[in-house]
């Protein structure tokens, strides 16, 4: 009997380490036997991979039997779906509202602002939808529901939170190996030019690693799984689901290449969804630079995952499907393996491919920061004619985007600062925005006065967290041309449709980031607990240092949860004493609270 030739598809590449190379399993067993705690990450990764591989083989063999077994229940469900779906959605919404009420009673009222902002964004998208009467609500509620579920697991469950914190630390440690190449090429003092010689080399290293994983078929395998999950839960089309899943790892220029043959056959709504997914997420290769700014790795990873289903929900609401999708699930899941002949060539091609990305970022930063300096100088000159020389681009953006930032659940006094960051991201680049956010984070960690000469110096931790999620996307005007150019080169015949939907996709991508920030605002909590009671009482009563990060953080939480109606009519948040409130007020000097209103005793 003639032997079948070996296939190069990912399904046969992935199982090789476990079926053709039992030495790997022997190594894992030996490592666990020597020190199981030390080998726990390796063990968990191996078990997860084996589970998915076994699942693939099981479904490939018994998929048709499972469908036959479940077909009676599916027919019954379809016959009653017209009224049953409303019962299910109503129950889920009621459950979320009840949970929010009880959770808000425990943690404060700011979550309600984030929840209200989420609803407002959905209403605005519907009002300005391309075809409001054609909106299918399943993708909308499915995308928001999946986004909420992912956020709940990653932000409010102990295992999920610890897992993403651990994963963030591992990514940060992994990317630090870039220093070996950077120091060899640029010398030991390469950190003197931090952005050029420390920041940008991370992109080269990560691009090489991603290219290697793509050659091995691992990335295609992961993207298929995530794409299938969104296809089932959100109800989006196959091509939309695959590109949205790919955008978790790749940028807006690389993800459409995963489904290159399908782009020319995509509907206008699908093209809009593809572009929205690119604008609403960031690429994996920029995580390192953002982390190097001091941005939380766990929050960046969480935002990248949560924004994928959010982009589909927003896209399907802002430009509903009015055509019949032509791309089948089989065609959408058929991804190219690349033209690399071996692993080292894949690494080399990945590093070379990053040259254009690195150059693009470098020249854009030079141009945008120079342009920002010129714009501020011009605005100051114009403002001086009306006795307002402090007029600047930041001030204008703070008023334009302040309502959007406040609806995300940002503290009122911080909403103008977050609005400035959104302006940087939208009109210039997310790199500029994250660099400015890192400066605010550093000022807070220094625990200095919150206001100097009436100017706010930093934000609360909650506001920083929400800002991190709101900025986590490529939805800037500078990215608009890149997306149009990439998709047009893939499908020249669709140039008019791509250009027609690009601006709407940019707006939708920004709204998707804002909705992710709203979910983070609902789920993130910085309650004033018993630890803060001890910290503040000890710091102010025993003469210990009051200018520490812990004291400032607790004071920020206390002041943000305090209700002030007038002189003597003060309700201290978190059941703190008036003494702690008064000392915190004198320490941070907030502009929203008159410290003289606070009585000496309850």
C-alpha positions as CSV (number, residue, x, y, z in Angstrom):
1,X,0.0,0.0,0.0
2,X,1.3,3.4,-1.0
3,X,2.2,5.7,1.9
4,X,0.4,8.9,2.2
5,X,2.6,12.0,2.0
6,X,3.1,14.0,5.1
7,X,0.9,17.1,5.3
8,X,2.2,20.4,6.4
9,X,-1.0,21.6,7.9
10,X,-0.9,22.8,11.5
11,X,-3.1,19.9,12.7
12,X,-0.3,17.4,12.0
13,X,2.5,19.7,13.1
14,X,1.1,20.4,16.6
15,X,0.8,16.8,17.8
16,X,4.4,15.9,16.8
17,X,6.0,16.8,20.2
18,X,3.6,14.4,22.0
19,X,3.4,11.5,19.5
20,X,6.6,11.5,17.6
21,X,8.8,12.9,20.3
22,X,8.0,11.2,23.6
23,X,11.3,12.5,25.0
24,X,9.6,15.8,25.6
25,X,7.0,14.1,27.8
26,X,9.9,12.3,29.6
27,X,11.5,15.6,30.3
28,X,8.3,17.1,31.7
29,X,7.8,14.0,34.0
30,X,11.4,14.2,35.2
31,X,11.2,17.9,35.9
32,X,7.9,17.4,37.9
33,X,9.5,14.5,39.8
34,X,12.5,16.6,40.8
35,X,10.6,19.7,41.9
36,X,6.9,19.9,41.0
37,X,6.5,23.5,42.2
38,X,9.3,24.7,40.0
39,X,8.0,22.8,37.0
40,X,4.4,23.8,37.5
41,X,4.3,26.3,34.6
42,X,5.8,23.7,32.2
43,X,3.3,21.2,33.5
44,X,0.3,23.5,33.0
45,X,1.4,24.5,29.5
46,X,1.9,20.9,28.5
47,X,-1.4,19.7,29.9
48,X,-3.3,22.5,28.2
49,X,-1.6,21.7,24.9
50,X,-2.4,18.0,25.3
51,X,-6.0,18.8,26.2
52,X,-6.5,20.8,23.0
53,X,-4.8,18.3,20.8
54,X,-6.9,15.4,22.2
55,X,-10.0,17.6,21.7
56,X,-9.0,18.2,18.1
57,X,-8.7,14.5,17.4
58,X,-11.8,13.6,19.3
59,X,-13.9,16.2,17.4
60,X,-12.4,15.2,14.1
61,X,-13.5,11.6,14.7
62,X,-16.8,12.0,16.5
63,X,-18.0,15.4,15.3
64,X,-20.8,14.0,13.1
65,X,-22.0,11.5,15.8
66,X,-22.2,14.3,18.3
67,X,-24.2,16.4,15.9
68,X,-26.6,13.5,15.3
69,X,-27.0,13.0,19.0
70,X,-27.8,16.6,19.7
71,X,-29.9,17.2,16.7
72,X,-33.3,16.5,18.4
73,X,-32.5,19.0,21.2
74,X,-31.4,21.6,18.6
75,X,-34.6,21.2,16.6
76,X,-36.6,21.6,19.8
77,X,-34.6,24.7,20.7
78,X,-35.1,26.2,17.2
79,X,-38.8,25.7,17.3
80,X,-39.1,27.7,20.6
81,X,-36.2,30.1,20.0
82,X,-38.4,33.0,19.0
83,X,-39.5,33.5,22.6
84,X,-36.9,31.6,24.5
85,X,-34.1,34.0,23.4
86,X,-35.8,36.9,25.1
87,X,-36.1,34.9,28.3
88,X,-32.4,34.1,28.2
89,X,-31.3,37.6,27.4
90,X,-33.7,39.1,30.0
91,X,-32.4,36.7,32.7
92,X,-28.8,37.5,31.9
93,X,-29.4,41.3,31.9
94,X,-31.4,41.0,35.2
95,X,-28.5,39.0,36.7
96,X,-25.9,41.6,35.7
97,X,-28.0,44.4,37.0
98,X,-28.7,42.7,40.4
99,X,-25.0,41.8,40.7
100,X,-24.1,45.4,39.9
101,X,-26.4,46.7,42.5
102,X,-25.0,44.5,45.3
103,X,-21.5,45.0,44.2
104,X,-21.9,48.7,44.0
105,X,-23.3,48.8,47.5
106,X,-20.1,47.3,48.7
107,X,-17.5,49.1,46.5
108,X,-19.0,52.5,45.7
109,X,-21.0,54.3,43.1
110,X,-18.4,54.7,40.4
111,X,-19.3,51.3,38.9
112,X,-22.7,52.7,38.0
113,X,-21.1,55.5,36.0
114,X,-19.1,52.9,34.0
115,X,-22.3,50.8,33.5
116,X,-24.3,53.8,32.4
117,X,-21.5,54.8,30.0
118,X,-21.6,51.3,28.4
119,X,-25.3,51.7,27.7
120,X,-24.8,55.3,26.4
121,X,-22.2,54.1,23.9
122,X,-24.5,51.3,22.6
123,X,-27.3,53.8,22.2
124,X,-25.0,56.2,20.3
125,X,-23.8,53.5,18.0
126,X,-27.4,52.5,17.2
127,X,-28.5,56.1,16.5
128,X,-25.6,56.6,14.1
129,X,-25.7,53.1,12.6
130,X,-25.4,52.7,8.9
131,X,-28.6,50.6,8.8
132,X,-30.4,50.9,12.2
133,X,-33.3,48.8,11.0
134,X,-31.0,46.0,10.0
135,X,-29.2,45.5,13.3
136,X,-29.0,41.9,14.5
137,X,-28.8,42.1,18.3
138,X,-27.2,38.7,18.8
139,X,-23.7,39.7,17.7
140,X,-24.0,42.9,19.8
141,X,-25.1,41.3,23.0
142,X,-23.0,38.2,22.3
143,X,-19.8,40.4,21.9
144,X,-20.5,42.5,25.0
145,X,-21.4,39.4,27.0
146,X,-18.2,37.6,26.0
147,X,-16.3,40.7,26.7
148,X,-17.9,41.0,30.2
149,X,-17.3,37.3,30.9
150,X,-13.6,37.5,29.9
151,X,-13.2,40.6,32.1
152,X,-15.0,38.9,35.0
153,X,-12.7,35.9,34.8
154,X,-9.5,38.0,34.4
155,X,-10.3,40.9,36.8
156,X,-12.6,39.6,39.5
157,X,-11.7,35.9,40.0
158,X,-8.6,35.0,42.1
159,X,-7.2,32.4,39.7
160,X,-7.9,34.5,36.6
161,X,-6.3,37.6,38.1
162,X,-3.3,35.7,39.3
163,X,-2.9,33.9,36.0
164,X,-2.8,37.2,34.0
165,X,-0.5,38.9,36.5
166,X,1.8,35.9,36.2
167,X,1.5,35.9,32.5
168,X,2.3,39.6,32.4
169,X,5.4,39.1,34.4
170,X,6.5,36.3,32.2
171,X,6.1,38.4,29.1
172,X,8.0,41.2,30.7
173,X,10.8,38.8,31.7
174,X,10.8,37.2,28.2
175,X,11.2,40.6,26.5
176,X,14.1,41.6,28.7
177,X,16.2,39.2,26.7
178,X,16.2,41.9,24.1
179,X,18.8,43.7,26.1
180,X,21.4,41.1,25.1
181,X,21.1,41.9,21.4
182,X,20.7,45.7,22.0
183,X,23.8,45.9,24.2
184,X,25.9,44.0,21.7
185,X,24.9,46.2,18.8
186,X,24.7,49.6,20.5
187,X,27.1,49.2,23.4
188,X,26.8,49.1,27.1
189,X,25.3,52.6,27.3
190,X,22.5,51.8,25.0
191,X,19.9,52.8,27.6
192,X,21.1,56.4,27.3
193,X,19.0,56.5,24.2
194,X,16.1,54.6,25.7
195,X,13.5,54.9,22.9
196,X,15.8,54.1,20.0
197,X,18.0,51.4,21.5
198,X,15.9,49.9,24.3
199,X,12.3,50.4,23.2
200,X,12.4,49.7,19.4
201,X,14.6,46.5,19.6
202,X,11.8,44.8,21.5
203,X,9.7,45.0,18.4
204,X,12.4,43.2,16.4
205,X,12.8,40.4,18.9
206,X,9.0,39.9,19.3
207,X,8.5,39.9,15.6
208,X,11.1,37.2,15.1
209,X,9.5,35.0,17.8
210,X,6.0,35.4,16.4
211,X,7.3,34.5,12.9
212,X,8.9,31.3,14.4
213,X,5.6,30.4,16.1
214,X,3.7,31.1,12.9
215,X,6.1,28.7,11.0
216,X,5.5,26.0,13.6
217,X,1.7,26.4,13.1
218,X,1.1,27.3,16.7
219,X,-0.2,30.8,16.1
220,X,-2.7,29.5,13.4
221,X,-3.9,26.8,15.9
222,X,-4.5,29.4,18.7
223,X,-6.2,31.8,16.3
224,X,-8.5,29.1,15.0
225,X,-9.5,28.2,18.6
226,X,-10.2,31.8,19.5
227,X,-11.9,32.5,16.2
228,X,-14.2,29.5,16.7
229,X,-15.1,30.7,20.2
230,X,-16.1,34.1,18.9
231,X,-17.9,32.5,15.9
232,X,-20.1,30.4,18.3
233,X,-20.7,33.0,21.1
234,X,-20.8,36.2,19.1
235,X,-22.4,34.9,16.0
236,X,-20.1,36.8,13.7
237,X,-19.1,35.5,10.2
238,X,-16.1,33.2,9.9
239,X,-13.8,35.8,8.2
240,X,-14.6,38.4,10.9
241,X,-14.0,36.0,13.7
242,X,-10.6,34.8,12.4
243,X,-9.3,38.4,11.8
244,X,-10.6,39.6,15.2
245,X,-8.8,36.6,16.9
246,X,-5.7,37.3,14.9
247,X,-5.7,41.0,16.0
248,X,-5.0,39.8,19.6
249,X,-1.5,38.8,18.5
250,X,-0.9,40.7,15.2
251,X,-1.4,44.3,14.1
252,X,-4.0,45.8,11.7
253,X,-1.6,45.2,8.8
254,X,-0.8,41.6,9.5
255,X,-4.1,40.1,10.6
256,X,-5.9,40.5,7.2
257,X,-3.1,38.5,5.6
258,X,-4.4,35.5,7.6
259,X,-7.5,35.4,5.3
260,X,-5.9,37.1,2.2
261,X,-7.9,35.1,-0.4
262,X,-11.2,35.9,1.4
263,X,-10.9,39.7,1.5
264,X,-12.0,40.3,-2.1
265,X,-15.2,38.2,-1.4
266,X,-16.0,39.9,1.9
267,X,-19.2,41.9,2.3
268,X,-19.0,45.7,3.0
269,X,-20.1,44.9,6.6
270,X,-17.3,42.3,6.9
271,X,-14.7,44.8,5.6
272,X,-15.9,47.3,8.1
273,X,-15.6,44.7,10.9
274,X,-12.1,43.7,9.8
275,X,-10.9,47.3,9.9
276,X,-12.7,47.9,13.3
277,X,-11.0,44.9,14.8
278,X,-7.6,46.3,13.7
279,X,-8.3,49.7,15.2
280,X,-9.7,48.3,18.5
281,X,-6.7,46.1,19.4
282,X,-2.9,46.3,19.6
283,X,-0.3,43.9,18.2
284,X,1.6,41.6,20.5
285,X,4.9,43.1,19.3
286,X,4.1,46.5,21.0
287,X,3.4,45.0,24.4
288,X,7.1,45.1,25.2
289,X,7.5,48.8,24.5
290,X,4.3,49.7,26.4
291,X,5.4,47.6,29.4
292,X,8.8,49.3,29.3
293,X,6.9,52.6,29.9
294,X,5.8,51.2,33.2
295,X,2.2,50.3,32.1
296,X,0.7,47.2,33.8
297,X,1.4,44.1,31.7
298,X,-1.7,42.3,33.2
299,X,-4.0,45.2,32.1
300,X,-2.5,45.4,28.6
301,X,-3.0,41.6,28.1
302,X,-6.5,41.7,29.5
303,X,-7.4,44.7,27.3
304,X,-6.0,43.0,24.2
305,X,-8.2,39.9,24.8
306,X,-11.4,41.8,25.8
307,X,-11.3,44.2,22.9
308,X,-11.5,41.4,20.3
309,X,-15.2,40.5,20.9
310,X,-15.9,44.2,21.7
311,X,-14.8,45.1,18.2
312,X,-17.2,42.6,16.6
313,X,-20.1,43.8,18.7
314,X,-19.4,47.5,17.8
315,X,-18.9,46.7,14.1
316,X,-22.1,44.8,13.8
317,X,-24.0,47.6,15.5
318,X,-22.4,50.5,13.6
319,X,-22.6,48.8,10.2
320,X,-25.0,45.8,10.3
321,X,-24.9,43.1,7.7
322,X,-27.3,43.6,4.8
323,X,-25.7,41.1,2.4
324,X,-25.2,37.3,2.4
325,X,-21.6,36.4,3.5
326,X,-19.9,34.3,0.8
327,X,-16.8,33.2,2.8
328,X,-17.4,29.8,4.4
329,X,-16.0,28.6,7.7
330,X,-13.6,26.1,5.9
331,X,-12.1,28.8,3.7
332,X,-11.7,31.3,6.6
333,X,-9.9,28.8,8.7
334,X,-7.6,27.8,5.9
335,X,-4.5,29.9,6.8
336,X,-1.2,30.0,5.0
337,X,1.8,28.5,6.7
338,X,4.3,31.0,5.2
339,X,7.2,30.5,2.8
340,X,10.0,29.9,5.4
341,X,11.9,26.7,4.8
342,X,13.2,26.2,8.4
343,X,12.9,27.8,11.8
344,X,16.0,30.0,11.6
345,X,14.8,31.4,8.3
346,X,11.4,32.1,9.9
347,X,13.2,34.1,12.7
348,X,15.3,36.0,10.2
349,X,12.2,36.9,8.0
350,X,10.3,38.0,11.1
351,X,13.1,40.3,12.2
352,X,13.5,41.7,8.7
353,X,9.7,42.3,8.5
354,X,9.9,44.4,11.6
355,X,12.2,46.9,9.9
356,X,9.2,48.8,8.3
357,X,7.3,48.7,11.6
358,X,10.2,50.1,13.6
359,X,10.9,52.8,11.0
360,X,7.2,53.7,10.9
361,X,7.1,54.1,14.7
362,X,10.3,56.1,14.9
363,X,9.6,58.6,12.1
364,X,6.0,59.0,13.4
365,X,7.1,59.8,16.9
366,X,9.6,62.4,15.6
367,X,7.0,63.9,13.3
368,X,4.1,63.9,15.8
369,X,6.0,65.2,18.7
370,X,7.5,68.0,16.6
371,X,4.1,68.8,15.2
372,X,2.6,68.8,18.7
373,X,5.2,71.3,19.8
374,X,4.5,73.5,16.9
375,X,0.7,73.3,17.4
376,X,1.0,74.2,21.1
377,X,3.2,77.1,20.2
378,X,0.8,78.3,17.6
379,X,-2.2,77.9,19.9
380,X,-0.4,79.7,22.7
381,X,0.3,82.6,20.3
382,X,-3.3,82.8,19.3
383,X,-4.4,82.5,22.9
384,X,-2.2,85.3,24.0
385,X,-4.2,87.7,21.8
386,X,-7.1,87.0,24.0
387,X,-5.2,87.0,27.3
388,X,-5.1,83.2,27.4
389,X,-1.5,82.1,26.6
390,X,-2.0,78.7,28.2
391,X,-4.2,77.6,25.3
392,X,-2.8,74.3,24.0
393,X,-3.8,71.1,22.1
394,X,-4.1,69.3,25.5
395,X,-6.6,71.8,26.8
396,X,-8.7,71.6,23.7
397,X,-8.7,67.8,23.8
398,X,-9.5,67.8,27.5
399,X,-12.8,69.5,26.8
400,X,-13.7,67.6,23.6
401,X,-13.1,64.1,25.1
402,X,-13.9,64.8,28.7
403,X,-17.5,63.5,28.4
404,X,-16.2,60.2,26.9
405,X,-13.7,59.7,29.7
406,X,-16.2,60.5,32.4
407,X,-18.7,58.0,31.0
408,X,-16.0,55.3,31.3
409,X,-16.1,55.7,35.1
410,X,-13.1,57.9,35.5
411,X,-13.1,60.2,38.6
412,X,-14.5,63.6,37.7
413,X,-11.3,65.5,38.6
414,X,-9.3,63.0,36.5
415,X,-11.6,63.0,33.5
416,X,-9.8,66.0,31.9
417,X,-6.4,64.3,32.2
418,X,-7.7,61.1,30.6
419,X,-9.4,63.2,27.9
420,X,-5.9,64.6,27.0
421,X,-4.5,61.1,26.7
422,X,-7.4,60.1,24.4
423,X,-6.6,63.2,22.3
424,X,-3.0,62.2,22.0
425,X,-4.0,58.7,21.0
426,X,-6.6,59.7,18.4
427,X,-4.9,62.5,16.7
428,X,-1.3,61.4,17.0
429,X,-0.3,57.9,18.2
430,X,-1.0,55.5,21.1
431,X,2.8,55.5,21.8
432,X,2.6,59.2,22.7
433,X,-0.4,58.6,24.9
434,X,1.1,55.8,26.8
435,X,4.4,57.7,27.3
436,X,2.4,60.6,28.8
437,X,0.4,58.1,30.9
438,X,3.6,56.6,32.2
439,X,4.7,60.1,33.4
440,X,1.5,60.4,35.4
441,X,2.0,57.0,36.9
442,X,5.6,57.9,37.9
443,X,4.4,61.1,39.6
444,X,1.8,59.2,41.6
445,X,4.4,56.6,42.7
446,X,6.6,59.5,44.0
447,X,3.7,60.3,46.3
448,X,4.0,64.1,46.0
449,X,1.2,66.7,46.4
450,X,-1.6,66.0,44.0
451,X,-2.0,69.7,43.2
452,X,0.8,72.2,42.7
453,X,-0.3,75.8,42.1
454,X,-3.8,74.5,41.3
455,X,-2.6,72.1,38.6
456,X,-3.3,68.4,39.0
457,X,-0.1,66.3,38.9
458,X,-1.4,62.7,38.7
459,X,-4.6,60.6,38.8
460,X,-6.0,57.9,41.0
461,X,-5.2,54.2,40.4
462,X,-8.7,53.6,39.1
463,X,-8.4,56.3,36.6
464,X,-5.0,55.0,35.4
465,X,-6.5,51.5,35.0
466,X,-9.4,52.8,32.9
467,X,-7.1,54.9,30.8
468,X,-4.9,51.9,30.1
469,X,-7.9,50.1,28.6
470,X,-9.2,53.1,26.7
471,X,-5.8,53.7,25.0
472,X,-5.2,50.0,24.1
473,X,-5.9,50.1,20.4
474,X,-4.5,51.3,17.1
475,X,-7.4,53.7,16.5
476,X,-5.5,56.8,15.6
477,X,-5.7,58.9,12.5
478,X,-2.1,57.9,11.6
479,X,-3.2,54.2,11.4
480,X,-6.1,55.1,9.0
481,X,-3.8,55.3,5.9
482,X,-2.0,52.1,6.8
483,X,-5.2,50.0,7.0
484,X,-6.6,51.4,3.7
485,X,-3.2,50.8,2.0
486,X,-3.0,47.2,3.4
487,X,-6.5,46.1,2.5
488,X,-6.3,47.8,-0.9
489,X,-3.1,46.0,-1.8
490,X,-4.8,42.7,-0.9
491,X,-8.0,43.4,-2.8
492,X,-7.6,46.2,-5.3
493,X,-11.1,45.7,-6.7
494,X,-12.6,46.6,-3.2
495,X,-10.7,49.9,-2.9
496,X,-13.9,52.0,-3.0
497,X,-15.7,49.9,-0.3
498,X,-12.6,50.0,1.9
499,X,-12.2,53.8,1.7
500,X,-16.0,54.2,2.3
501,X,-15.9,52.3,5.6
502,X,-12.5,53.2,6.9
503,X,-13.5,56.4,8.8
504,X,-16.6,54.7,10.4
505,X,-14.3,51.8,11.4
506,X,-11.9,54.2,13.0
507,X,-14.7,55.7,15.1
508,X,-16.0,52.2,15.9
509,X,-12.5,51.1,17.0
510,X,-12.3,54.0,19.4
511,X,-15.7,53.2,20.8
512,X,-14.8,49.6,21.2
513,X,-11.8,50.6,23.3
514,X,-14.0,52.9,25.4
515,X,-16.5,50.1,26.0
516,X,-13.6,47.8,27.1
517,X,-12.7,50.6,29.5
518,X,-16.3,50.7,30.8
519,X,-16.2,47.0,31.5
520,X,-12.9,47.5,33.3
521,X,-14.5,50.3,35.3
522,X,-17.4,48.0,36.2
523,X,-15.1,45.1,37.3
524,X,-12.1,46.9,38.6
525,X,-12.2,47.8,42.3
526,X,-10.0,49.7,44.7
527,X,-12.0,49.5,47.9
528,X,-10.9,51.2,51.0
529,X,-10.5,48.1,53.2
530,X,-9.3,47.5,56.8
531,X,-5.6,47.7,55.7
532,X,-6.1,51.3,54.7
533,X,-7.6,52.1,58.0
534,X,-4.5,50.9,59.7
535,X,-2.2,52.6,57.2
536,X,-3.8,56.0,57.6
537,X,-4.3,55.8,61.4
538,X,-0.7,54.8,61.9
539,X,0.8,57.3,59.5
540,X,-1.1,60.3,60.9
541,X,-1.1,59.3,64.5
542,X,2.4,58.0,65.1
543,X,4.4,60.5,63.1
544,X,5.4,58.0,60.4
545,X,6.1,59.1,56.9
546,X,3.0,60.4,55.2
547,X,4.5,60.8,51.8
548,X,4.5,57.1,50.8
549,X,2.7,55.3,48.0
550,X,0.5,53.4,50.3
551,X,-0.7,56.4,52.2
552,X,-1.3,58.4,49.0
553,X,-3.2,55.5,47.4
554,X,-5.4,55.1,50.5
555,X,-6.0,58.8,50.7
556,X,-7.0,58.9,47.0
557,X,-9.6,56.1,47.6
558,X,-10.9,57.8,50.7
559,X,-11.3,61.2,49.0
560,X,-12.9,59.7,45.9
561,X,-15.6,57.9,48.0
562,X,-16.3,60.8,50.3
563,X,-19.6,62.7,50.0
564,X,-19.5,66.5,50.7
565,X,-22.7,68.6,50.8
566,X,-21.4,71.6,52.6
567,X,-19.6,72.8,55.8
568,X,-20.0,70.2,58.4
569,X,-22.1,67.9,56.1
570,X,-19.4,65.4,55.2
571,X,-19.7,61.6,55.0
572,X,-16.3,60.0,55.0
573,X,-15.9,57.1,52.6
574,X,-15.1,53.6,53.7
575,X,-16.1,54.3,57.4
576,X,-12.9,56.2,58.0
577,X,-12.5,58.7,60.7
578,X,-12.8,62.5,60.1
579,X,-9.3,62.8,61.4
580,X,-8.0,60.6,58.6
581,X,-10.1,62.4,56.1
582,X,-8.8,65.8,57.2
583,X,-5.2,64.7,57.1
584,X,-5.7,63.2,53.7
585,X,-7.3,66.4,52.5
586,X,-4.3,68.5,53.8
587,X,-1.9,66.0,52.2
588,X,-3.3,65.9,48.7
589,X,-5.1,69.3,48.6
590,X,-7.9,68.2,46.3
591,X,-9.7,70.9,44.3
592,X,-13.0,69.1,44.7
593,X,-13.2,69.3,48.5
594,X,-12.9,72.2,50.8
595,X,-10.8,71.0,53.7
596,X,-12.3,73.6,56.1
597,X,-15.7,71.9,55.7
598,X,-14.4,68.8,57.6
599,X,-15.3,68.9,61.3
600,X,-12.7,67.8,63.9
601,X,-14.9,65.1,65.3
602,X,-17.8,63.0,64.2
